[in-house]
């Protein structure tokens, strides 16, 4: 839990709804675009700056930025960055540690409920996002020096791989450390739907071994899963995915 909080603490302390507007500059104003959802916000922010130029860190966003008329733009890439397994392995390790810490806190109150374990995938994506953007901005934020920087910040927490506030806060943190003049602008995103954790204690009174399954939302290989469960020869309790978009399972309940 300290790892997750430490990377955001300083930046989060500086951002409320928005940072104070900086005085007018004669030099171009940079508007960061970190995610697809930032494009609409950047379009509105550009109306406040006649000299705006746009900063993109994700090559997949370039075409969309151009189509939106957000030019001139600069694509900042990180040559020599560590490969994906470097960040993925670290994120998995940190997610497991945090999940175990959460389980230890929950266990005295709700014995047998594995809250941290259930959130493992979400914790993994959070640490993957934090690891990549923290390292990216540490290596490349110096290229933004000399110009005012406007950073759109989504006001929702990250859930799985969907966009949230961590990338924007991390960019603000590193830019501030370099003395870059900043303005943070928060904007609303789709609020996350409630995700209750299933409490199976006492619900199932199976005397024999059984399979507990929770399968992906897109069952393109549903037939394979069904065949494997049938071959196991055991009772199956399947927790349907909240956003399941498939034919469902024939075997299980």
Phi and psi restraints in degrees (value plus and minus 20) as a CYANA .aco file:
   2 UNK   PHI     -85.8   -45.8
   2 UNK   PSI     -57.8   -17.8
   3 UNK   PHI     -80.9   -40.9
   3 UNK   PSI     -64.9   -24.9
   4 UNK   PHI     -84.6   -44.6
   4 UNK   PSI     -62.1   -22.1
   5 UNK   PHI     -97.2   -57.2
   5 UNK   PSI     -55.5   -15.5
   6 UNK   PHI     -81.5   -41.5
   6 UNK   PSI     -60.0   -20.0
   7 UNK   PHI     -89.6   -49.6
   7 UNK   PSI     -41.3    -1.3
   8 UNK   PHI    -128.3   -88.3
   8 UNK   PSI     -31.4     8.6
   9 UNK   PHI     -79.1   -39.1
   9 UNK   PSI     -69.5   -29.5
  10 UNK   PHI     -87.4   -47.4
  10 UNK   PSI     -62.7   -22.7
  11 UNK   PHI     -87.5   -47.5
  11 UNK   PSI     -60.8   -20.8
  12 UNK   PHI     -85.3   -45.3
  12 UNK   PSI     -51.7   -11.7
  13 UNK   PHI     -87.1   -47.1
  13 UNK   PSI     -40.5    -0.5
  14 UNK   PHI    -115.2   -75.2
  14 UNK   PSI     -28.7    11.3
  15 UNK   PHI    -137.5   -97.5
  15 UNK   PSI     101.7   141.7
  16 UNK   PHI    -125.8   -85.8
  16 UNK   PSI    -141.3  -101.3
  17 UNK   PHI     -91.7   -51.7
  17 UNK   PSI     -57.5   -17.5
  18 UNK   PHI    -181.0  -141.0
  18 UNK   PSI     139.8   179.8
  19 UNK   PHI    -102.4   -62.4
  19 UNK   PSI     135.2   175.2
  20 UNK   PHI     -78.9   -38.9
  20 UNK   PSI     124.6   164.6
  21 UNK   PHI     -87.4   -47.4
  21 UNK   PSI     120.1   160.1
  22 UNK   PHI    -105.7   -65.7
  22 UNK   PSI     139.2   179.2
  23 UNK   PHI     -84.0   -44.0
  23 UNK   PSI     140.9   180.9
  24 UNK   PHI     -82.4   -42.4
  24 UNK   PSI     123.6   163.6
  25 UNK   PHI    -137.2   -97.2
  25 UNK   PSI     129.1   169.1
  26 UNK   PHI    -104.0   -64.0
  26 UNK   PSI     -38.1     1.9
  27 UNK   PHI    -110.4   -70.4
  27 UNK   PSI     140.1   180.1
  28 UNK   PHI     -78.1   -38.1
  28 UNK   PSI     126.2   166.2
  29 UNK   PHI    -114.0   -74.0
  29 UNK   PSI     111.0   151.0
  30 UNK   PHI    -114.2   -74.2
  30 UNK   PSI     113.3   153.3
  31 UNK   PHI    -138.4   -98.4
  31 UNK   PSI      97.9   137.9
  32 UNK   PHI     -99.6   -59.6
  32 UNK   PSI     121.8   161.8
  33 UNK   PHI    -146.2  -106.2
  33 UNK   PSI      88.3   128.3
  34 UNK   PHI    -124.3   -84.3
  34 UNK   PSI     -36.5     3.5
  35 UNK   PHI    -172.0  -132.0
  35 UNK   PSI     140.9   180.9
  36 UNK   PHI     -75.2   -35.2
  36 UNK   PSI     -58.3   -18.3
  37 UNK   PHI     -89.0   -49.0
  37 UNK   PSI     -36.8     3.2
  38 UNK   PHI     -94.4   -54.4
  38 UNK   PSI     -38.7     1.3
  39 UNK   PHI     -83.3   -43.3
  39 UNK   PSI     -65.7   -25.7
  40 UNK   PHI     -83.3   -43.3
  40 UNK   PSI     -58.2   -18.2
  41 UNK   PHI     -87.5   -47.5
  41 UNK   PSI     -63.5   -23.5
  42 UNK   PHI     -81.8   -41.8
  42 UNK   PSI     -54.2   -14.2
  43 UNK   PHI     -81.8   -41.8
  43 UNK   PSI     -61.1   -21.1
  44 UNK   PHI     -92.3   -52.3
  44 UNK   PSI     -61.1   -21.1
  45 UNK   PHI     -83.4   -43.4
  45 UNK   PSI     -53.5   -13.5
  46 UNK   PHI     -81.8   -41.8
  46 UNK   PSI     -46.8    -6.8
  47 UNK   PHI     -87.3   -47.3
  47 UNK   PSI     -38.1     1.9
  48 UNK   PHI    -111.3   -71.3
  48 UNK   PSI     -24.4    15.6
  49 UNK   PHI    -157.0  -117.0
  49 UNK   PSI      91.2   131.2
  50 UNK   PHI     -88.4   -48.4
  50 UNK   PSI     -43.2    -3.2
  51 UNK   PHI    -129.3   -89.3
  51 UNK   PSI       3.2    43.2
  52 UNK   PHI     -86.0   -46.0
  52 UNK   PSI     122.1   162.1
  53 UNK   PHI    -150.0  -110.0
  53 UNK   PSI     136.8   176.8
  54 UNK   PHI    -136.0   -96.0
  54 UNK   PSI     117.2   157.2
  55 UNK   PHI    -130.2   -90.2
  55 UNK   PSI     104.0   144.0
  56 UNK   PHI    -143.1  -103.1
  56 UNK   PSI     115.5   155.5
  57 UNK   PHI    -128.4   -88.4
  57 UNK   PSI     -32.3     7.7
  58 UNK   PHI    -131.8   -91.8
  58 UNK   PSI      92.5   132.5
  59 UNK   PHI     -77.6   -37.6
  59 UNK   PSI     -47.9    -7.9
  60 UNK   PHI     -89.8   -49.8
  60 UNK   PSI     -32.4     7.6
  61 UNK   PHI    -112.8   -72.8
  61 UNK   PSI     -30.9     9.1
  62 UNK   PHI     -79.0   -39.0
  62 UNK   PSI     -70.0   -30.0
  63 UNK   PHI     -80.0   -40.0
  63 UNK   PSI     -60.7   -20.7
  64 UNK   PHI     -87.8   -47.8
  64 UNK   PSI     -56.5   -16.5
  65 UNK   PHI     -84.4   -44.4
  65 UNK   PSI     -62.4   -22.4
  66 UNK   PHI     -86.3   -46.3
  66 UNK   PSI     -64.9   -24.9
  67 UNK   PHI     -79.4   -39.4
  67 UNK   PSI     -55.7   -15.7
  68 UNK   PHI     -95.3   -55.3
  68 UNK   PSI     -24.1    15.9
  69 UNK   PHI      58.9    98.9
  69 UNK   PSI      -1.0    39.0
  70 UNK   PHI    -111.3   -71.3
  70 UNK   PSI      57.7    97.7
  71 UNK   PHI    -151.4  -111.4
  71 UNK   PSI     134.4   174.4
  72 UNK   PHI     -94.0   -54.0
  72 UNK   PSI     134.3   174.3
  73 UNK   PHI    -148.3  -108.3
  73 UNK   PSI     140.5   180.5
  74 UNK   PHI    -149.4  -109.4
  74 UNK   PSI     106.8   146.8
  75 UNK   PHI    -113.7   -73.7
  75 UNK   PSI      98.2   138.2
  76 UNK   PHI    -123.5   -83.5
  76 UNK   PSI      96.0   136.0
  77 UNK   PHI    -133.1   -93.1
  77 UNK   PSI     144.0   184.0
  78 UNK   PHI    -133.3   -93.3
  78 UNK   PSI      71.2   111.2
  79 UNK   PHI     -88.4   -48.4
  79 UNK   PSI     114.7   154.7
  80 UNK   PHI      60.8   100.8
  80 UNK   PSI      -5.4    34.6
  81 UNK   PHI     -84.9   -44.9
  81 UNK   PSI     130.3   170.3
  82 UNK   PHI     -78.1   -38.1
  82 UNK   PSI     133.8   173.8
  83 UNK   PHI     -98.3   -58.3
  83 UNK   PSI     152.8   192.8
  84 UNK   PHI     -77.7   -37.7
  84 UNK   PSI     -65.4   -25.4
  85 UNK   PHI     -76.4   -36.4
  85 UNK   PSI     -51.3   -11.3
  86 UNK   PHI     -78.6   -38.6
  86 UNK   PSI     -68.3   -28.3
  87 UNK   PHI     -96.1   -56.1
  87 UNK   PSI     -56.9   -16.9
  88 UNK   PHI     -85.6   -45.6
  88 UNK   PSI     -63.4   -23.4
  89 UNK   PHI     -84.2   -44.2
  89 UNK   PSI     -62.7   -22.7
  90 UNK   PHI     -85.0   -45.0
  90 UNK   PSI     -60.8   -20.8
  91 UNK   PHI     -85.2   -45.2
  91 UNK   PSI     -60.1   -20.1
  92 UNK   PHI     -84.9   -44.9
  92 UNK   PSI     -62.4   -22.4
  93 UNK   PHI     -82.0   -42.0
  93 UNK   PSI     -66.7   -26.7
  94 UNK   PHI     -88.5   -48.5
  94 UNK   PSI     -56.0   -16.0
  95 UNK   PHI     -84.8   -44.8
  95 UNK   PSI     -60.6   -20.6
  96 UNK   PHI     -85.8   -45.8
  96 UNK   PSI     -60.6   -20.6
  97 UNK   PHI     -84.2   -44.2
  97 UNK   PSI     -64.9   -24.9
  98 UNK   PHI     -87.2   -47.2
  98 UNK   PSI     -60.3   -20.3
  99 UNK   PHI     -80.7   -40.7
  99 UNK   PSI     -61.7   -21.7
 100 UNK   PHI     -85.4   -45.4
 100 UNK   PSI     -57.6   -17.6
 101 UNK   PHI     -86.2   -46.2
 101 UNK   PSI     -59.6   -19.6
 102 UNK   PHI     -84.9   -44.9
 102 UNK   PSI     -64.7   -24.7
 103 UNK   PHI     -79.2   -39.2
 103 UNK   PSI     -58.8   -18.8
 104 UNK   PHI     -85.3   -45.3
 104 UNK   PSI     -53.8   -13.8
 105 UNK   PHI     -93.6   -53.6
 105 UNK   PSI     -59.2   -19.2
 106 UNK   PHI     -96.7   -56.7
 106 UNK   PSI     -52.7   -12.7
 107 UNK   PHI     -73.2   -33.2
 107 UNK   PSI     -65.4   -25.4
 108 UNK   PHI     -82.1   -42.1
 108 UNK   PSI     -51.0   -11.0
 109 UNK   PHI    -109.5   -69.5
 109 UNK   PSI     -57.9   -17.9
 110 UNK   PHI    -151.9  -111.9
 110 UNK   PSI      57.5    97.5
 111 UNK   PHI     -75.5   -35.5
 111 UNK   PSI     112.5   152.5
 112 UNK   PHI      68.4   108.4
 112 UNK   PSI     -29.5    10.5
 113 UNK   PHI    -107.9   -67.9
 113 UNK   PSI      97.8   137.8
 114 UNK   PHI    -119.2   -79.2
 114 UNK   PSI      55.5    95.5
 115 UNK   PHI     -84.7   -44.7
 115 UNK   PSI     -66.4   -26.4
 116 UNK   PHI     -83.6   -43.6
 116 UNK   PSI     -59.0   -19.0
 117 UNK   PHI     -84.8   -44.8
 117 UNK   PSI     -61.2   -21.2
 118 UNK   PHI     -84.1   -44.1
 118 UNK   PSI     -52.1   -12.1
 119 UNK   PHI    -109.8   -69.8
 119 UNK   PSI      -9.9    30.1
 120 UNK   PHI     -75.7   -35.7
 120 UNK   PSI     -64.6   -24.6
 121 UNK   PHI     -86.8   -46.8
 121 UNK   PSI     -61.5   -21.5
 122 UNK   PHI     -84.3   -44.3
 122 UNK   PSI     -61.6   -21.6
 123 UNK   PHI     -83.8   -43.8
 123 UNK   PSI     -56.7   -16.7
 124 UNK   PHI     -81.7   -41.7
 124 UNK   PSI     -68.9   -28.9
 125 UNK   PHI     -84.6   -44.6
 125 UNK   PSI     -55.4   -15.4
 126 UNK   PHI     -83.0   -43.0
 126 UNK   PSI     -66.2   -26.2
 127 UNK   PHI     -90.0   -50.0
 127 UNK   PSI     -53.2   -13.2
 128 UNK   PHI     -83.5   -43.5
 128 UNK   PSI     -63.5   -23.5
 129 UNK   PHI     -83.6   -43.6
 129 UNK   PSI     -67.0   -27.0
 130 UNK   PHI     -81.7   -41.7
 130 UNK   PSI     -64.0   -24.0
 131 UNK   PHI     -83.2   -43.2
 131 UNK   PSI     -65.7   -25.7
 132 UNK   PHI     -88.1   -48.1
 132 UNK   PSI     -72.7   -32.7
 133 UNK   PHI     -89.4   -49.4
 133 UNK   PSI     -55.3   -15.3
 134 UNK   PHI     -82.1   -42.1
 134 UNK   PSI     -65.4   -25.4
 135 UNK   PHI     -90.2   -50.2
 135 UNK   PSI     -60.3   -20.3
 136 UNK   PHI     -79.7   -39.7
 136 UNK   PSI     -69.1   -29.1
 137 UNK   PHI     -92.7   -52.7
 137 UNK   PSI     -51.9   -11.9
 138 UNK   PHI     -81.7   -41.7
 138 UNK   PSI     -56.7   -16.7
 139 UNK   PHI    -102.7   -62.7
 139 UNK   PSI     -49.6    -9.6
 140 UNK   PHI    -140.5  -100.5
 140 UNK   PSI     -28.9    11.1
 141 UNK   PHI     -83.3   -43.3
 141 UNK   PSI     -43.4    -3.4
 142 UNK   PHI     -81.3   -41.3
 142 UNK   PSI     -42.7    -2.7
 143 UNK   PHI     -92.3   -52.3
 143 UNK   PSI     -28.7    11.3
 144 UNK   PHI    -116.3   -76.3
 144 UNK   PSI     -20.4    19.6
 145 UNK   PHI     -86.8   -46.8
 145 UNK   PSI     128.5   168.5
 146 UNK   PHI      76.7   116.7
 146 UNK   PSI     -25.6    14.4
 147 UNK   PHI    -158.4  -118.4
 147 UNK   PSI     128.0   168.0
 148 UNK   PHI     -82.8   -42.8
 148 UNK   PSI     123.9   163.9
 149 UNK   PHI    -144.9  -104.9
 149 UNK   PSI     105.9   145.9
 150 UNK   PHI    -126.9   -86.9
 150 UNK   PSI     107.4   147.4
 151 UNK   PHI    -142.1  -102.1
 151 UNK   PSI      91.7   131.7
 152 UNK   PHI     -89.0   -49.0
 152 UNK   PSI     115.4   155.4
 153 UNK   PHI    -146.4  -106.4
 153 UNK   PSI      96.0   136.0
 154 UNK   PHI     -84.4   -44.4
 154 UNK   PSI     119.6   159.6
 155 UNK   PHI    -113.0   -73.0
 155 UNK   PSI      -6.7    33.3
 156 UNK   PHI    -129.6   -89.6
 156 UNK   PSI     129.9   169.9
 157 UNK   PHI     -89.5   -49.5
 157 UNK   PSI     129.9   169.9
 158 UNK   PHI     -91.1   -51.1
 158 UNK   PSI     116.4   156.4
 159 UNK   PHI    -150.0  -110.0
 159 UNK   PSI     100.1   140.1
 160 UNK   PHI      34.8    74.8
 160 UNK   PSI    -150.5  -110.5
 161 UNK   PHI    -119.0   -79.0
 161 UNK   PSI      -8.3    31.7
 162 UNK   PHI     -99.5   -59.5
 162 UNK   PSI     136.8   176.8
 163 UNK   PHI     -90.9   -50.9
 163 UNK   PSI     126.6   166.6
 164 UNK   PHI    -172.4  -132.4
 164 UNK   PSI    -181.9  -141.9
 165 UNK   PHI     -99.8   -59.8
 165 UNK   PSI     -38.2     1.8
 166 UNK   PHI     -74.9   -34.9
 166 UNK   PSI     -67.4   -27.4
 167 UNK   PHI     -79.3   -39.3
 167 UNK   PSI     -64.3   -24.3
 168 UNK   PHI     -84.3   -44.3
 168 UNK   PSI     -62.6   -22.6
 169 UNK   PHI     -84.9   -44.9
 169 UNK   PSI     -58.0   -18.0
 170 UNK   PHI     -87.2   -47.2
 170 UNK   PSI     -58.3   -18.3
 171 UNK   PHI     -84.9   -44.9
 171 UNK   PSI     -61.9   -21.9
 172 UNK   PHI     -80.5   -40.5
 172 UNK   PSI     -61.1   -21.1
 173 UNK   PHI     -81.0   -41.0
 173 UNK   PSI     -69.2   -29.2
 174 UNK   PHI     -91.9   -51.9
 174 UNK   PSI     -56.5   -16.5
 175 UNK   PHI     -86.5   -46.5
 175 UNK   PSI     -59.2   -19.2
 176 UNK   PHI     -83.9   -43.9
 176 UNK   PSI     -60.3   -20.3
 177 UNK   PHI     -81.5   -41.5
 177 UNK   PSI     -45.7    -5.7
 178 UNK   PHI    -111.5   -71.5
 178 UNK   PSI     -19.0    21.0
 179 UNK   PHI      57.7    97.7
 179 UNK   PSI      -1.0    39.0
 180 UNK   PHI     -94.8   -54.8
 180 UNK   PSI     116.2   156.2
 181 UNK   PHI     -88.1   -48.1
 181 UNK   PSI     108.9   148.9
 182 UNK   PHI    -145.4  -105.4
 182 UNK   PSI     131.6   171.6
 183 UNK   PHI    -161.4  -121.4
 183 UNK   PSI     101.0   141.0
 184 UNK   PHI    -118.5   -78.5
 184 UNK   PSI     118.7   158.7
 185 UNK   PHI    -148.6  -108.6
 185 UNK   PSI      94.6   134.6
 186 UNK   PHI    -109.3   -69.3
 186 UNK   PSI     127.0   167.0
 187 UNK   PHI    -162.6  -122.6
 187 UNK   PSI     134.6   174.6
 188 UNK   PHI     -99.7   -59.7
 188 UNK   PSI     123.6   163.6
 189 UNK   PHI    -143.2  -103.2
 189 UNK   PSI     157.9   197.9
 190 UNK   PHI     -83.5   -43.5
 190 UNK   PSI     101.0   141.0
 191 UNK   PHI     -85.1   -45.1
 191 UNK   PSI     119.9   159.9
 192 UNK   PHI     -89.3   -49.3
 192 UNK   PSI     122.5   162.5
 193 UNK   PHI     -93.3   -53.3
 193 UNK   PSI     129.7   169.7
 194 UNK   PHI     -78.2   -38.2
 194 UNK   PSI     120.6   160.6
 195 UNK   PHI    -148.8  -108.8
 195 UNK   PSI      61.7   101.7
 196 UNK   PHI     -85.9   -45.9
 196 UNK   PSI     126.4   166.4
 197 UNK   PHI    -108.8   -68.8
 197 UNK   PSI     107.2   147.2
 198 UNK   PHI     -85.7   -45.7
 198 UNK   PSI     113.7   153.7
 199 UNK   PHI    -127.8   -87.8
 199 UNK   PSI      82.2   122.2
 200 UNK   PHI    -115.6   -75.6
 200 UNK   PSI     -15.5    24.5
 201 UNK   PHI     -84.4   -44.4
 201 UNK   PSI     102.2   142.2
 202 UNK   PHI      59.1    99.1
 202 UNK   PSI     -28.5    11.5
 203 UNK   PHI     -95.3   -55.3
 203 UNK   PSI     -61.2   -21.2
 204 UNK   PHI    -127.4   -87.4
 204 UNK   PSI     103.6   143.6
 205 UNK   PHI    -132.1   -92.1
 205 UNK   PSI      24.5    64.5
 206 UNK   PHI     -89.7   -49.7
 206 UNK   PSI     110.5   150.5
 207 UNK   PHI    -103.5   -63.5
 207 UNK   PSI     -50.1   -10.1
 208 UNK   PHI    -121.8   -81.8
 208 UNK   PSI     151.6   191.6
 209 UNK   PHI     -82.3   -42.3
 209 UNK   PSI     127.8   167.8
 210 UNK   PHI    -164.8  -124.8
 210 UNK   PSI     145.1   185.1
 211 UNK   PHI    -119.6   -79.6
 211 UNK   PSI     111.4   151.4
 212 UNK   PHI    -130.8   -90.8
 212 UNK   PSI      97.0   137.0
 213 UNK   PHI    -142.5  -102.5
 213 UNK   PSI     127.7   167.7
 214 UNK   PHI    -165.5  -125.5
 214 UNK   PSI      82.7   122.7
 215 UNK   PHI    -121.3   -81.3
 215 UNK   PSI     144.3   184.3
 216 UNK   PHI     -78.1   -38.1
 216 UNK   PSI     141.1   181.1
 217 UNK   PHI     -92.3   -52.3
 217 UNK   PSI     -45.3    -5.3
 218 UNK   PHI    -130.8   -90.8
 218 UNK   PSI      83.9   123.9
 219 UNK   PHI    -109.4   -69.4
 219 UNK   PSI      37.0    77.0
 220 UNK   PHI     -86.0   -46.0
 220 UNK   PSI     -43.6    -3.6
 221 UNK   PHI    -134.7   -94.7
 221 UNK   PSI      13.1    53.1
 222 UNK   PHI     -78.5   -38.5
 222 UNK   PSI     -56.9   -16.9
 223 UNK   PHI     -81.6   -41.6
 223 UNK   PSI     -58.3   -18.3
 224 UNK   PHI     -84.9   -44.9
 224 UNK   PSI     -64.5   -24.5
 225 UNK   PHI     -80.2   -40.2
 225 UNK   PSI     -63.3   -23.3
 226 UNK   PHI     -80.5   -40.5
 226 UNK   PSI     -65.9   -25.9
 227 UNK   PHI     -81.2   -41.2
 227 UNK   PSI     -60.7   -20.7
 228 UNK   PHI     -86.6   -46.6
 228 UNK   PSI     -59.3   -19.3
 229 UNK   PHI     -90.1   -50.1
 229 UNK   PSI     -58.3   -18.3
 230 UNK   PHI     -83.9   -43.9
 230 UNK   PSI     -61.5   -21.5
 231 UNK   PHI     -85.6   -45.6
 231 UNK   PSI     -45.3    -5.3
 232 UNK   PHI     -88.8   -48.8
 232 UNK   PSI     -44.9    -4.9
 233 UNK   PHI      48.1    88.1
 233 UNK   PSI       7.9    47.9
 234 UNK   PHI    -144.6  -104.6
 234 UNK   PSI     141.2   181.2
 235 UNK   PHI     -85.5   -45.5
 235 UNK   PSI     129.1   169.1
 236 UNK   PHI    -146.5  -106.5
 236 UNK   PSI     110.4   150.4
 237 UNK   PHI    -133.9   -93.9
 237 UNK   PSI      94.1   134.1
 238 UNK   PHI    -128.3   -88.3
 238 UNK   PSI     104.2   144.2
 239 UNK   PHI    -110.0   -70.0
 239 UNK   PSI      89.5   129.5
 240 UNK   PHI     -86.0   -46.0
 240 UNK   PSI     119.9   159.9
 241 UNK   PHI     -86.4   -46.4
 241 UNK   PSI     123.6   163.6
 242 UNK   PHI     -80.7   -40.7
 242 UNK   PSI     -56.2   -16.2
 243 UNK   PHI    -131.8   -91.8
 243 UNK   PSI      14.9    54.9
 244 UNK   PHI     -79.3   -39.3
 244 UNK   PSI     106.8   146.8
 245 UNK   PHI    -145.3  -105.3
 245 UNK   PSI      52.8    92.8
 246 UNK   PHI    -183.0  -143.0
 246 UNK   PSI    -198.9  -158.9
 247 UNK   PHI     -93.0   -53.0
 247 UNK   PSI     -30.0    10.0
 248 UNK   PHI      62.9   102.9
 248 UNK   PSI     155.5   195.5
 249 UNK   PHI    -120.7   -80.7
 249 UNK   PSI     120.6   160.6
 250 UNK   PHI    -102.1   -62.1
 250 UNK   PSI     -50.7   -10.7
 251 UNK   PHI    -127.6   -87.6
 251 UNK   PSI     102.8   142.8
 252 UNK   PHI     108.5   148.5
 252 UNK   PSI     158.9   198.9
